Amino acid sequence: MFTGIIQIVGKIKSIKAGVFCFEAQGSFFNEVKIGDSISVNGVCLTAIEIGDDYFKADISQETFRYTIFNHLGINNSVNLEKALRLNQGIDGHLVSGHVDGIAKVVDRFIEGESTRFKISTPKNLIKYISKKGSICINGVSLTVNNINDCVFDINIVPYTLKATTLGGLKINNEVNLEVDIIVRYLEQLLHH
């Protein structure tokens, strides 16, 4: 589990036969062990090799199908977050790292001191998104401001734009989308 509060922005160092190597500056990987989970752009990945400034992870075909990893290359920036520890507070919301699908930025504009994004989501996912509810985009915990058909709005403050990869998003960019985990489980419970 994760919180959607990004701890550092890293980069893709190499890609070889489905194994991605991610690097980050400083001491981010100091307490990470082989087998630990790390969220990369909202995708829960398992560390198979760790160095002082990098970790490697296998990317499955399922992950390629449902995330933007097909569009990422060497030197692309990524949001990184280590798994939630039981002695740690939750500042964002509970995030599983199991991406539900790919959404697309359809508009971006300044609104006061923040930046408003309009995100188009696949029709099958919009029912899980609610106004003032939580959403996770590229691993970042955010609040939904408004919904219109299959497009929802988020407002991002300057700090989050600088501390994550969201500041670099442009119109037509695709993003990883994870809906609120509680809504997903509620649907399953009500279905049965």
Summary of the structure (lengths in Angstrom):
residues: 192
radius of gyration: 16.2
end to end distance: 25.1
largest distance: 47.8
contacts: 592
relative contact order: 0.20
helix: 18%
strand: 42%
